[in-house]
């Protein structure tokens, strides 16, 4: 499933440094499909393909939790446009 992690970023440098560190440590067969920030850096959207929303939450919070508040959702892949497979 595709999981959206939508973050309000408090510390941009810390957040993106943590995600760069996390990228090479994805669990199991997880795959990072997208990472993008708003132009002001205050918001970020990450899409990770994984078995569960909870698995993505645990992974992301370990790395980026201190630098942002993040909400996690299962993406509606059937109605998405341009969502990487």
mmCIF file of the C-alpha atoms, coordinates in Angstrom:
data_MODEL
# 
_entry.id   MODEL 
# 
loop_
_atom_site.group_PDB 
_atom_site.id 
_atom_site.type_symbol 
_atom_site.label_atom_id 
_atom_site.label_alt_id 
_atom_site.label_comp_id 
_atom_site.label_asym_id 
_atom_site.label_entity_id 
_atom_site.label_seq_id 
_atom_site.pdbx_PDB_ins_code 
_atom_site.Cartn_x 
_atom_site.Cartn_y 
_atom_site.Cartn_z 
_atom_site.occupancy 
_atom_site.B_iso_or_equiv 
_atom_site.pdbx_formal_charge 
_atom_site.auth_seq_id 
_atom_site.auth_comp_id 
_atom_site.auth_asym_id 
_atom_site.auth_atom_id 
_atom_site.pdbx_PDB_model_num 
ATOM 1  C CA . UNK A 1 1  ? 0.000  0.000  0.000   1.00 0.00 ? 1  UNK A CA 1 
ATOM 2  C CA . UNK A 1 2  ? 1.008  3.622  -0.488  1.00 0.00 ? 2  UNK A CA 1 
ATOM 3  C CA . UNK A 1 3  ? 1.220  5.559  2.769   1.00 0.00 ? 3  UNK A CA 1 
ATOM 4  C CA . UNK A 1 4  ? 1.190  9.357  2.844   1.00 0.00 ? 4  UNK A CA 1 
ATOM 5  C CA . UNK A 1 5  ? 3.141  11.078 5.610   1.00 0.00 ? 5  UNK A CA 1 
ATOM 6  C CA . UNK A 1 6  ? 2.101  14.750 5.732   1.00 0.00 ? 6  UNK A CA 1 
ATOM 7  C CA . UNK A 1 7  ? 4.357  16.789 7.998   1.00 0.00 ? 7  UNK A CA 1 
ATOM 8  C CA . UNK A 1 8  ? 4.377  20.238 9.541   1.00 0.00 ? 8  UNK A CA 1 
ATOM 9  C CA . UNK A 1 9  ? 8.090  20.878 9.836   1.00 0.00 ? 9  UNK A CA 1 
ATOM 10 C CA . UNK A 1 10 ? 9.524  22.767 12.823  1.00 0.00 ? 10 UNK A CA 1 
ATOM 11 C CA . UNK A 1 11 ? 13.227 22.286 12.026  1.00 0.00 ? 11 UNK A CA 1 
ATOM 12 C CA . UNK A 1 12 ? 13.860 22.048 8.267   1.00 0.00 ? 12 UNK A CA 1 
ATOM 13 C CA . UNK A 1 13 ? 17.540 21.152 8.452   1.00 0.00 ? 13 UNK A CA 1 
ATOM 14 C CA . UNK A 1 14 ? 16.983 18.519 11.125  1.00 0.00 ? 14 UNK A CA 1 
ATOM 15 C CA . UNK A 1 15 ? 13.976 17.049 9.298   1.00 0.00 ? 15 UNK A CA 1 
ATOM 16 C CA . UNK A 1 16 ? 15.622 16.652 5.898   1.00 0.00 ? 16 UNK A CA 1 
ATOM 17 C CA . UNK A 1 17 ? 18.913 15.457 7.390   1.00 0.00 ? 17 UNK A CA 1 
ATOM 18 C CA . UNK A 1 18 ? 16.957 12.818 9.320   1.00 0.00 ? 18 UNK A CA 1 
ATOM 19 C CA . UNK A 1 19 ? 15.076 11.718 6.192   1.00 0.00 ? 19 UNK A CA 1 
ATOM 20 C CA . UNK A 1 20 ? 18.288 11.457 4.183   1.00 0.00 ? 20 UNK A CA 1 
ATOM 21 C CA . UNK A 1 21 ? 19.655 9.250  6.962   1.00 0.00 ? 21 UNK A CA 1 
ATOM 22 C CA . UNK A 1 22 ? 16.435 7.217  7.058   1.00 0.00 ? 22 UNK A CA 1 
ATOM 23 C CA . UNK A 1 23 ? 16.268 6.700  3.290   1.00 0.00 ? 23 UNK A CA 1 
ATOM 24 C CA . UNK A 1 24 ? 18.950 4.017  3.274   1.00 0.00 ? 24 UNK A CA 1 
ATOM 25 C CA . UNK A 1 25 ? 17.369 2.264  6.247   1.00 0.00 ? 25 UNK A CA 1 
ATOM 26 C CA . UNK A 1 26 ? 13.888 1.477  4.973   1.00 0.00 ? 26 UNK A CA 1 
ATOM 27 C CA . UNK A 1 27 ? 12.546 -1.712 6.554   1.00 0.00 ? 27 UNK A CA 1 
ATOM 28 C CA . UNK A 1 28 ? 12.006 -4.897 4.542   1.00 0.00 ? 28 UNK A CA 1 
ATOM 29 C CA . UNK A 1 29 ? 10.492 -4.361 1.121   1.00 0.00 ? 29 UNK A CA 1 
ATOM 30 C CA . UNK A 1 30 ? 9.452  -0.762 1.807   1.00 0.00 ? 30 UNK A CA 1 
ATOM 31 C CA . UNK A 1 31 ? 10.112 1.765  -0.947  1.00 0.00 ? 31 UNK A CA 1 
ATOM 32 C CA . UNK A 1 32 ? 10.205 5.564  -0.822  1.00 0.00 ? 32 UNK A CA 1 
ATOM 33 C CA . UNK A 1 33 ? 8.099  6.808  -3.737  1.00 0.00 ? 33 UNK A CA 1 
ATOM 34 C CA . UNK A 1 34 ? 8.122  10.574 -3.122  1.00 0.00 ? 34 UNK A CA 1 
ATOM 35 C CA . UNK A 1 35 ? 9.554  13.239 -0.824  1.00 0.00 ? 35 UNK A CA 1 
ATOM 36 C CA . UNK A 1 36 ? 8.618  16.876 -1.448  1.00 0.00 ? 36 UNK A CA 1 
ATOM 37 C CA . UNK A 1 37 ? 8.478  20.100 0.562   1.00 0.00 ? 37 UNK A CA 1 
ATOM 38 C CA . UNK A 1 38 ? 6.513  23.307 0.202   1.00 0.00 ? 38 UNK A CA 1 
ATOM 39 C CA . UNK A 1 39 ? 8.507  26.289 -1.058  1.00 0.00 ? 39 UNK A CA 1 
ATOM 40 C CA . UNK A 1 40 ? 8.669  27.764 2.448   1.00 0.00 ? 40 UNK A CA 1 
ATOM 41 C CA . UNK A 1 41 ? 9.819  24.419 3.905   1.00 0.00 ? 41 UNK A CA 1 
ATOM 42 C CA . UNK A 1 42 ? 7.080  24.382 6.515   1.00 0.00 ? 42 UNK A CA 1 
ATOM 43 C CA . UNK A 1 43 ? 5.219  21.386 5.074   1.00 0.00 ? 43 UNK A CA 1 
ATOM 44 C CA . UNK A 1 44 ? 6.371  18.100 3.566   1.00 0.00 ? 44 UNK A CA 1 
ATOM 45 C CA . UNK A 1 45 ? 4.704  15.129 1.924   1.00 0.00 ? 45 UNK A CA 1 
ATOM 46 C CA . UNK A 1 46 ? 6.357  11.729 1.774   1.00 0.00 ? 46 UNK A CA 1 
ATOM 47 C CA . UNK A 1 47 ? 4.845  8.687  0.112   1.00 0.00 ? 47 UNK A CA 1 
ATOM 48 C CA . UNK A 1 48 ? 6.215  5.325  1.166   1.00 0.00 ? 48 UNK A CA 1 
ATOM 49 C CA . UNK A 1 49 ? 5.121  1.935  -0.146  1.00 0.00 ? 49 UNK A CA 1 
ATOM 50 C CA . UNK A 1 50 ? 4.890  -0.421 2.833   1.00 0.00 ? 50 UNK A CA 1 
ATOM 51 C CA . UNK A 1 51 ? 2.720  -3.117 4.398   1.00 0.00 ? 51 UNK A CA 1 
ATOM 52 C CA . UNK A 1 52 ? 0.979  -0.811 6.869   1.00 0.00 ? 52 UNK A CA 1 
ATOM 53 C CA . UNK A 1 53 ? 0.357  2.760  7.928   1.00 0.00 ? 53 UNK A CA 1 
ATOM 54 C CA . UNK A 1 54 ? 1.578  1.880  11.426  1.00 0.00 ? 54 UNK A CA 1 
ATOM 55 C CA . UNK A 1 55 ? 4.854  0.526  10.037  1.00 0.00 ? 55 UNK A CA 1 
ATOM 56 C CA . UNK A 1 56 ? 5.508  3.811  8.227   1.00 0.00 ? 56 UNK A CA 1 
ATOM 57 C CA . UNK A 1 57 ? 4.542  5.790  11.338  1.00 0.00 ? 57 UNK A CA 1 
ATOM 58 C CA . UNK A 1 58 ? 7.005  3.853  13.511  1.00 0.00 ? 58 UNK A CA 1 
ATOM 59 C CA . UNK A 1 59 ? 9.786  4.241  10.953  1.00 0.00 ? 59 UNK A CA 1 
ATOM 60 C CA . UNK A 1 60 ? 9.245  7.948  10.259  1.00 0.00 ? 60 UNK A CA 1 
ATOM 61 C CA . UNK A 1 61 ? 8.810  8.929  13.897  1.00 0.00 ? 61 UNK A CA 1 
ATOM 62 C CA . UNK A 1 62 ? 12.097 7.276  14.805  1.00 0.00 ? 62 UNK A CA 1 
ATOM 63 C CA . UNK A 1 63 ? 13.962 9.590  12.442  1.00 0.00 ? 63 UNK A CA 1 
ATOM 64 C CA . UNK A 1 64 ? 11.886 12.707 11.795  1.00 0.00 ? 64 UNK A CA 1 
ATOM 65 C CA . UNK A 1 65 ? 9.707  12.792 14.909  1.00 0.00 ? 65 UNK A CA 1 
ATOM 66 C CA . UNK A 1 66 ? 11.807 15.358 16.784  1.00 0.00 ? 66 UNK A CA 1 
ATOM 67 C CA . UNK A 1 67 ? 11.669 17.782 13.852  1.00 0.00 ? 67 UNK A CA 1 
ATOM 68 C CA . UNK A 1 68 ? 8.032  17.678 12.697  1.00 0.00 ? 68 UNK A CA 1 
ATOM 69 C CA . UNK A 1 69 ? 4.468  16.762 13.524  1.00 0.00 ? 69 UNK A CA 1 
ATOM 70 C CA . UNK A 1 70 ? 3.260  14.193 11.002  1.00 0.00 ? 70 UNK A CA 1 
ATOM 71 C CA . UNK A 1 71 ? -0.100 12.675 10.066  1.00 0.00 ? 71 UNK A CA 1 
ATOM 72 C CA . UNK A 1 72 ? -0.209 9.300  8.318   1.00 0.00 ? 72 UNK A CA 1 
ATOM 73 C CA . UNK A 1 73 ? -2.822 8.044  5.848   1.00 0.00 ? 73 UNK A CA 1 
ATOM 74 C CA . UNK A 1 74 ? -3.304 5.204  3.406   1.00 0.00 ? 74 UNK A CA 1 
ATOM 75 C CA . UNK A 1 75 ? -3.349 6.780  -0.057  1.00 0.00 ? 75 UNK A CA 1 
ATOM 76 C CA . UNK A 1 76 ? -6.327 6.207  -2.324  1.00 0.00 ? 76 UNK A CA 1 
ATOM 77 C CA . UNK A 1 77 ? -4.196 4.635  -5.052  1.00 0.00 ? 77 UNK A CA 1 
ATOM 78 C CA . UNK A 1 78 ? -7.210 3.710  -7.195  1.00 0.00 ? 78 UNK A CA 1 
ATOM 79 C CA . UNK A 1 79 ? -8.073 7.383  -7.681  1.00 0.00 ? 79 UNK A CA 1 
ATOM 80 C CA . UNK A 1 80 ? -4.550 8.826  -7.711  1.00 0.00 ? 80 UNK A CA 1 
ATOM 81 C CA . UNK A 1 81 ? -2.961 10.471 -10.729 1.00 0.00 ? 81 UNK A CA 1 
ATOM 82 C CA . UNK A 1 82 ? 0.746  9.883  -11.303 1.00 0.00 ? 82 UNK A CA 1 
ATOM 83 C CA . UNK A 1 83 ? 1.325  7.835  -8.179  1.00 0.00 ? 83 UNK A CA 1 
ATOM 84 C CA . UNK A 1 84 ? 4.476  5.746  -8.660  1.00 0.00 ? 84 UNK A CA 1 
ATOM 85 C CA . UNK A 1 85 ? 3.824  2.010  -8.532  1.00 0.00 ? 85 UNK A CA 1 
# 
